Amino acid sequence: MKANLFLLIIGLFFGTGAGFLLGQQVDAPEGHSHDHAAHGEAHDDAGPMSHDHSMLIEGPAASVSVAVTPDGPGAINLRVLPEGMRFAPGSVNGAHVPGEGHAHVYVNGVKEARIYGEWIHLSGLESGPATLRVTLNVNSHEQLANNGQPVEVTQDITIP
């Protein structure tokens, strides 16, 4: 009985230590990690491959426009209309393909969503004046650019 207790204690000691060591951050491959605090963005892309949203990729001429409709307290319906890029949800996290991608939606500088189609409902937002920013991003998550300028739209809105 003492031997079993002794083995249990040893197992817990070494198991905890091994778990601690394995849980430490491992350096990600180059280009797959960055400091979000550096650009004030929240991040919803947790997992083994982080995305650098500050990187730009030149693409064919593209633009984006939005339409916002209030939808009750703290909620809006957002329509994102890209031109020169089509939504490609099946290709997300894949290689960059010119003319394909998705959009990222920020409210007051906080990333609220990644979207793969024209419409999205956002709720749980703080009521009042806000700044909405929508960026067009390629499959590999870098922001699409034209002549070095990010393809995005920023609009002041009022959230009900």
Accessible surface in RSA format (square Angstrom, percent):
REM  Atomic radii and reference values for relative SASA: ProtOr
REM  Chains: A
REM  Algorithm: Lee & Richards
REM  Probe-radius: 1.40
REM  Slices: 20
REM RES _ NUM      All-atoms   Total-Side   Main-Chain    Non-polar    All polar
REM                ABS   REL    ABS   REL    ABS   REL    ABS   REL    ABS   REL
RES MET A   1   190.85  98.8 149.23  98.8  41.62  99.1 128.17 109.0  62.69  83.1
RES LYS A   2   180.67  88.1 173.65 106.5   7.02  16.7 118.59 106.7  62.09  66.1
RES ALA A   3    66.81  61.4  57.87  89.3   8.94  20.3  64.19  90.4   2.62   6.9
RES ASN A   4   100.61  69.4  93.83  90.7   6.79  16.3  23.02  55.4  77.59  75.0
RES LEU A   5   100.37  55.9  96.56  69.1   3.82   9.6  99.77  70.1   0.61   1.6
RES PHE A   6   125.35  62.7 122.61  75.9   2.74   7.1 124.60  75.5   0.74   2.1
RES LEU A   7   114.04  63.5 106.41  76.1   7.63  19.2 106.73  75.0   7.31  19.7
RES LEU A   8   102.17  56.9  95.39  68.2   6.78  17.0 101.57  71.3   0.60   1.6
RES ILE A   9    99.53  56.6  98.28  73.2   1.25   3.0  98.82  71.2   0.71   1.9
RES ILE A  10    59.35  33.8  58.13  43.3   1.22   2.9  59.35  42.7   0.00   0.0
RES GLY A  11    41.45  51.1   0.00   N/A  41.45  51.1  34.64  95.1   6.81  15.2
RES LEU A  12   109.99  61.3 106.47  76.2   3.52   8.8 108.88  76.5   1.10   3.0
RES PHE A  13   143.24  71.7 132.32  82.0  10.93  28.4 139.47  84.6   3.77  10.8
RES PHE A  14   131.04  65.6 126.18  78.2   4.87  12.7 127.77  77.5   3.27   9.4
RES GLY A  15    43.32  53.4   0.00   N/A  43.32  53.4  33.64  92.3   9.68  21.7
RES THR A  16    97.88  69.6  86.47  87.7  11.41  27.2  72.64  97.6  25.23  38.1
RES GLY A  17    32.01  39.5   0.00   N/A  32.01  39.5  31.69  87.0   0.32   0.7
RES ALA A  18    50.99  46.9  44.79  69.1   6.20  14.1  48.82  68.8   2.17   5.8
RES GLY A  19    41.84  51.6   0.00   N/A  41.84  51.6  32.28  88.6   9.56  21.4
RES PHE A  20   131.81  65.9 121.26  75.1  10.55  27.4 129.74  78.7   2.07   5.9
RES LEU A  21   126.03  70.2 113.11  80.9  12.92  32.5 113.29  79.6  12.75  34.3
RES LEU A  22   149.30  83.1 127.71  91.4  21.59  54.3 130.55  91.7  18.75  50.4
RES GLY A  23    65.76  81.1   0.00   N/A  65.76  81.1  35.38  97.1  30.38  68.0
RES GLN A  24    87.35  48.8  80.92  59.1   6.43  15.3  31.06  66.1  56.29  42.7
RES GLN A  25   156.99  87.8 118.92  86.9  38.07  90.6  52.07 110.8 104.92  79.6
RES VAL A  26   122.34  80.5 105.36  95.4  16.98  40.9 109.10  94.8  13.24  35.9
RES ASP A  27   133.04  93.2 112.34 111.8  20.70  49.0  35.37  83.3  97.67  97.4
RES ALA A  28    38.49  35.4  14.56  22.5  23.93  54.4  18.72  26.4  19.77  52.4
RES PRO A  29    90.65  66.1  76.61  69.8  14.05  51.1  89.41  73.8   1.24   7.7
RES GLU A  30   175.19 100.6 142.18 107.6  33.00  78.6  64.50 124.8 110.69  90.4
RES GLY A  31    58.86  72.6   0.00   N/A  58.86  72.6  37.11 101.8  21.75  48.7
RES HIS A  32    57.59  31.5  56.92  39.6   0.67   1.7  25.99  26.8  31.60  36.8
RES SER A  33    59.99  50.7  40.12  53.5  19.87  45.8  17.99  38.3  42.00  58.8
RES HIS A  34    41.62  22.7  15.29  10.6  26.33  67.4  27.64  28.5  13.98  16.3
RES ASP A  35    92.03  64.5  78.58  78.2  13.45  31.8  37.82  89.0  54.21  54.1
RES HIS A  36    37.20  20.3  34.17  23.7   3.04   7.8  31.31  32.3   5.89   6.9
RES ALA A  37    88.40  81.3  55.39  85.5  33.01  75.1  65.22  91.8  23.18  61.4
RES ALA A  38    84.20  77.4  40.42  62.4  43.78  99.6  52.68  74.2  31.52  83.5
RES HIS A  39    61.00  33.3  34.26  23.8  26.74  68.4  43.70  45.0  17.30  20.1
RES GLY A  40    55.13  68.0   0.00   N/A  55.13  68.0  37.67 103.4  17.46  39.1
RES GLU A  41    24.99  14.3  17.50  13.2   7.49  17.8   4.27   8.3  20.72  16.9
RES ALA A  42    44.91  41.3  30.46  47.0  14.45  32.9  42.55  59.9   2.37   6.3
RES HIS A  43    51.61  28.2  18.39  12.8  33.22  85.0  15.24  15.7  36.37  42.3
RES ASP A  44    80.43  56.3  48.18  48.0  32.25  76.3  40.19  94.6  40.24  40.1
RES ASP A  45     7.61   5.3   0.66   0.7   6.96  16.5   5.76  13.6   1.86   1.9
RES ALA A  46    99.57  91.6  65.57 101.2  34.00  77.3  73.03 102.8  26.54  70.3
RES GLY A  47    47.61  58.7   0.00   N/A  47.61  58.7  25.65  70.4  21.96  49.2
RES PRO A  48   139.91 102.0 107.09  97.6  32.82 119.3 120.61  99.6  19.29 119.9
RES MET A  49    72.30  37.4  67.73  44.8   4.58  10.9  38.69  32.9  33.61  44.5
RES SER A  50    31.22  26.4  29.94  40.0   1.28   3.0   1.65   3.5  29.58  41.4
RES HIS A  51    13.03   7.1   9.78   6.8   3.25   8.3   4.41   4.5   8.62  10.0
RES ASP A  52    31.44  22.0  26.29  26.2   5.15  12.2   5.34  12.6  26.10  26.0
RES HIS A  53     7.20   3.9   2.14   1.5   5.07  13.0   2.17   2.2   5.03   5.9
RES SER A  54    71.10  60.1  42.43  56.6  28.67  66.0  36.41  77.5  34.69  48.6
RES MET A  55   103.47  53.6 101.69  67.3   1.78   4.2  74.94  63.7  28.53  37.8
RES LEU A  56    73.35  40.9  48.64  34.8  24.71  62.1  48.64  34.2  24.71  66.5
RES ILE A  57    41.85  23.8  38.78  28.9   3.07   7.4  41.85  30.1   0.00   0.0
RES GLU A  58    97.39  55.9  78.73  59.6  18.66  44.4  64.39 124.6  33.00  26.9
RES GLY A  59    21.72  26.8   0.00   N/A  21.72  26.8   8.19  22.5  13.54  30.3
RES PRO A  60    64.45  47.0  49.94  45.5  14.51  52.7  63.42  52.4   1.03   6.4
RES ALA A  61    90.79  83.5  69.33 107.0  21.45  48.8  71.60 100.8  19.19  50.8
RES ALA A  62    14.76  13.6   0.00   0.0  14.76  33.6   4.04   5.7  10.72  28.4
RES SER A  63    58.39  49.3  55.33  73.8   3.05   7.0  41.96  89.3  16.43  23.0
RES VAL A  64    16.03  10.6   0.20   0.2  15.84  38.2   2.00   1.7  14.04  38.1
RES SER A  65    55.56  47.0  54.82  73.2   0.74   1.7  42.44  90.4  13.12  18.4
RES VAL A  66    22.27  14.7   0.35   0.3  21.92  52.8   0.71   0.6  21.56  58.5
RES ALA A  67    47.07  43.3  41.39  63.9   5.68  12.9  46.75  65.8   0.32   0.9
RES VAL A  68    39.35  25.9  10.50   9.5  28.85  69.5  10.50   9.1  28.85  78.3
RES THR A  69    68.70  48.9  67.94  68.9   0.76   1.8  47.66  64.0  21.04  31.8
RES PRO A  70    86.07  62.7  71.72  65.4  14.34  52.1  71.87  59.3  14.19  88.2
RES ASP A  71    64.73  45.3  51.54  51.3  13.18  31.2   3.97   9.3  60.76  60.6
RES GLY A  72    37.07  45.7   0.00   N/A  37.07  45.7  27.29  74.9   9.78  21.9
RES PRO A  73   128.15  93.4 108.11  98.5  20.04  72.8 108.96  90.0  19.18 119.2
RES GLY A  74     5.76   7.1   0.00   N/A   5.76   7.1   5.76  15.8   0.00   0.0
RES ALA A  75     6.19   5.7   6.19   9.6   0.00   0.0   6.19   8.7   0.00   0.0
RES ILE A  76     0.32   0.2   0.32   0.2   0.00   0.0   0.32   0.2   0.00   0.0
RES ASN A  77    41.67  28.7  41.67  40.3   0.00   0.0   4.55  11.0  37.12  35.9
RES LEU A  78     0.00   0.0   0.00   0.0   0.00   0.0   0.00   0.0   0.00   0.0
RES ARG A  79    83.96  35.3  83.96  42.8   0.00   0.0   2.98   4.1  80.98  49.1
RES VAL A  80     0.00   0.0   0.00   0.0   0.00   0.0   0.00   0.0   0.00   0.0
RES LEU A  81    57.05  31.8  56.12  40.1   0.93   2.3  56.43  39.6   0.61   1.6
RES PRO A  82    27.08  19.7   9.55   8.7  17.53  63.7   9.55   7.9  17.53 108.9
RES GLU A  83   120.99  69.5 116.47  88.1   4.52  10.8  36.74  71.1  84.25  68.8
RES GLY A  84    46.49  57.3   0.00   N/A  46.49  57.3  28.55  78.4  17.94  40.2
RES MET A  85    13.74   7.1   0.99   0.7  12.75  30.3   4.39   3.7   9.35  12.4
RES ARG A  86   142.38  59.8 138.14  70.4   4.24  10.1  69.62  95.2  72.75  44.1
RES PHE A  87    32.09  16.1  18.35  11.4  13.74  35.7  18.35  11.1  13.74  39.3
RES ALA A  88     6.76   6.2   2.45   3.8   4.31   9.8   5.40   7.6   1.36   3.6
RES PRO A  89    74.79  54.5  65.16  59.4   9.63  35.0  65.43  54.0   9.35  58.1
RES GLY A  90    82.41 101.6   0.00   N/A  82.41 101.6  44.22 121.3  38.19  85.5
RES SER A  91    39.45  33.3  31.89  42.6   7.56  17.4  13.67  29.1  25.77  36.1
RES VAL A  92    39.36  25.9  25.86  23.4  13.50  32.5  26.15  22.7  13.21  35.8
RES ASN A  93    79.14  54.6  59.81  57.8  19.33  46.6  19.49  46.9  59.65  57.7
RES GLY A  94    31.83  39.3   0.00   N/A  31.83  39.3  30.04  82.4   1.79   4.0
RES ALA A  95    81.17  74.6  60.40  93.2  20.77  47.2  69.81  98.3  11.36  30.1
RES HIS A  96    56.74  31.0  35.03  24.3  21.71  55.5  31.81  32.8  24.92  29.0
RES VAL A  97    65.18  42.9  64.69  58.6   0.48   1.2  65.18  56.6   0.00   0.0
RES PRO A  98    93.31  68.0  76.28  69.5  17.04  61.9  76.47  63.1  16.84 104.7
RES GLY A  99    22.72  28.0   0.00   N/A  22.72  28.0  15.40  42.3   7.32  16.4
RES GLU A 100    21.04  12.1  19.97  15.1   1.07   2.6   1.96   3.8  19.08  15.6
RES GLY A 101     0.44   0.5   0.00   N/A   0.44   0.5   0.36   1.0   0.08   0.2
RES HIS A 102     1.39   0.8   1.39   1.0   0.00   0.0   0.51   0.5   0.87   1.0
RES ALA A 103     0.00   0.0   0.00   0.0   0.00   0.0   0.00   0.0   0.00   0.0
RES HIS A 104     0.00   0.0   0.00   0.0   0.00   0.0   0.00   0.0   0.00   0.0
RES VAL A 105     0.00   0.0   0.00   0.0   0.00   0.0   0.00   0.0   0.00   0.0
RES TYR A 106     3.69   1.7   3.61   2.1   0.08   0.2   0.50   0.4   3.19   3.9
RES VAL A 107     7.76   5.1   5.28   4.8   2.49   6.0   5.28   4.6   2.49   6.7
RES ASN A 108    87.57  60.4  61.69  59.6  25.88  62.3  31.59  76.0  55.98  54.1
RES GLY A 109    40.80  50.3   0.00   N/A  40.80  50.3  32.55  89.3   8.25  18.5
RES VAL A 110    68.49  45.1  68.49  62.0   0.00   0.0  68.49  59.5   0.00   0.0
RES LYS A 111    12.16   5.9   0.21   0.1  11.94  28.4   0.21   0.2  11.94  12.7
RES GLU A 112    70.67  40.6  43.31  32.8  27.35  65.1   2.52   4.9  68.15  55.6
RES ALA A 113    12.19  11.2   9.07  14.0   3.12   7.1  12.19  17.2   0.00   0.0
RES ARG A 114    49.71  20.9  33.35  17.0  16.35  38.9   7.89  10.8  41.82  25.3
RES ILE A 115     6.28   3.6   4.01   3.0   2.26   5.5   6.28   4.5   0.00   0.0
RES TYR A 116    71.65  33.5  59.94  34.1  11.71  30.5  53.55  40.2  18.10  22.3
RES GLY A 117    29.91  36.9   0.00   N/A  29.91  36.9  26.09  71.6   3.81   8.5
RES GLU A 118    68.82  39.5  62.43  47.2   6.39  15.2  19.55  37.8  49.28  40.2
RES TRP A 119   148.32  59.5 123.77  59.9  24.55  57.6 107.43  57.3  40.89  66.3
RES ILE A 120    37.72  21.5  29.28  21.8   8.44  20.3  37.42  26.9   0.30   0.8
RES HIS A 121    93.72  51.2  71.22  49.5  22.50  57.6  56.17  57.9  37.55  43.7
RES LEU A 122    11.64   6.5  10.07   7.2   1.57   3.9  11.64   8.2   0.00   0.0
RES SER A 123    73.63  62.2  51.39  68.6  22.24  51.2  17.77  37.8  55.87  78.3
RES GLY A 124    79.29  97.8   0.00   N/A  79.29  97.8  42.05 115.4  37.23  83.4
RES LEU A 125    17.91  10.0   6.15   4.4  11.75  29.5   8.97   6.3   8.94  24.1
RES GLU A 126   152.26  87.4 132.62 100.3  19.65  46.8  54.40 105.2  97.87  79.9
RES SER A 127    66.65  56.3  45.18  60.3  21.47  49.5  33.06  70.4  33.59  47.1
RES GLY A 128    18.68  23.0   0.00   N/A  18.68  23.0  18.07  49.6   0.62   1.4
RES PRO A 129   123.10  89.7 104.81  95.5  18.29  66.5 105.09  86.8  18.01 112.0
RES ALA A 130     7.90   7.3   0.70   1.1   7.20  16.4   5.28   7.4   2.62   6.9
RES THR A 131    54.61  38.8  53.44  54.2   1.17   2.8  28.75  38.6  25.86  39.1
RES LEU A 132     1.09   0.6   0.81   0.6   0.28   0.7   0.81   0.6   0.28   0.8
RES ARG A 133    56.66  23.8  56.66  28.9   0.00   0.0  20.73  28.3  35.93  21.8
RES VAL A 134     0.01   0.0   0.01   0.0   0.00   0.0   0.01   0.0   0.00   0.0
RES THR A 135     1.85   1.3   1.85   1.9   0.00   0.0   1.29   1.7   0.56   0.8
RES LEU A 136     0.00   0.0   0.00   0.0   0.00   0.0   0.00   0.0   0.00   0.0
RES ASN A 137     1.49   1.0   1.49   1.4   0.00   0.0   0.00   0.0   1.49   1.4
RES VAL A 138     1.26   0.8   1.26   1.1   0.00   0.0   1.26   1.1   0.00   0.0
RES ASN A 139     0.73   0.5   0.73   0.7   0.00   0.0   0.00   0.0   0.73   0.7
RES SER A 140    30.66  25.9  23.30  31.1   7.36  16.9  20.78  44.3   9.88  13.8
RES HIS A 141     0.30   0.2   0.30   0.2   0.00   0.0   0.30   0.3   0.00   0.0
RES GLU A 142    40.61  23.3  40.41  30.6   0.20   0.5   4.41   8.5  36.20  29.6
RES GLN A 143    12.14   6.8  12.14   8.9   0.00   0.0   0.00   0.0  12.14   9.2
RES LEU A 144     4.33   2.4   4.33   3.1   0.00   0.0   4.33   3.0   0.00   0.0
RES ALA A 145     0.04   0.0   0.04   0.1   0.00   0.0   0.04   0.1   0.00   0.0
RES ASN A 146    33.42  23.0  29.72  28.7   3.70   8.9  21.21  51.0  12.21  11.8
RES ASN A 147   143.68  99.1 114.76 110.9  28.92  69.6  36.20  87.1 107.48 103.9
RES GLY A 148    41.13  50.7   0.00   N/A  41.13  50.7  27.63  75.8  13.50  30.2
RES GLN A 149   122.91  68.7 122.10  89.2   0.81   1.9  45.39  96.6  77.52  58.8
RES PRO A 150    54.45  39.7  40.66  37.1  13.79  50.1  40.66  33.6  13.79  85.7
RES VAL A 151     8.63   5.7   4.46   4.0   4.17  10.1   8.63   7.5   0.00   0.0
RES GLU A 152    64.50  37.0  39.08  29.6  25.41  60.5   9.82  19.0  54.68  44.6
RES VAL A 153    35.95  23.7  31.71  28.7   4.23  10.2  35.60  30.9   0.35   0.9
RES THR A 154    79.37  56.4  50.23  50.9  29.14  69.4  41.84  56.2  37.53  56.7
RES GLN A 155    67.95  38.0  62.73  45.8   5.22  12.4  26.20  55.8  41.75  31.7
RES ASP A 156   119.00  83.4  94.77  94.3  24.23  57.3  34.95  82.3  84.05  83.8
RES ILE A 157    17.30   9.8   5.92   4.4  11.38  27.4  14.45  10.4   2.85   7.7
RES THR A 158    99.22  70.6  83.46  84.6  15.76  37.6  54.32  73.0  44.90  67.9
RES ILE A 159     2.95   1.7   0.87   0.7   2.07   5.0   0.87   0.6   2.07   5.6
RES PRO A 160    54.09  39.4  28.49  26.0  25.60  93.1  54.09  44.7   0.00   0.0
END  Absolute sums over single chains surface
CHAIN  1 A     9382.9       6978.5       2404.4       5946.1       3436.8
END  Absolute sums over all chains
TOTAL          9382.9       6978.5       2404.4       5946.1       3436.8
